[in-house]
Amino acid sequence: MKITDILDAKLSLGMEIMDLEHDQACIIEELKQINREMEQEAEPEGGDVCNQYADAIQKAERKLEKITKEMKSKEKSMDELENLI
């Protein structure tokens, strides 16, 4: 593999990782917002509103987990490319 190919691949992976970091930050902010809204609107004893917030939190956490796994995979690929140089 040529050095230029390796550098191009690293650049591409770096940009993908940056996009994933941005997505990750957005989901974290979304979770914070959901928690703020839940504190204001949900019933302390539970109920439908509380269940809706719990579902929203679980959905956001699943997205965050998926993005985190993808980031780790891309970072591993980046390390492997680094070792080729």
Secondary structure as the mmCIF struct_conf table of DSSP 4:
data_model
#
loop_
_struct_conf.conf_type_id
_struct_conf.id
_struct_conf.beg_label_comp_id
_struct_conf.beg_label_asym_id
_struct_conf.beg_label_seq_id
_struct_conf.end_label_comp_id
_struct_conf.end_label_asym_id
_struct_conf.end_label_seq_id
HELX_RH_AL_P HELX_RH_AL_P1 ILE A 3 GLU A 41
BEND BEND1 ALA A 42 ALA A 42
TURN_TY1_P TURN_TY1_P1 PRO A 44 GLU A 45
HELX_RH_AL_P HELX_RH_AL_P2 ASP A 48 LEU A 84
#
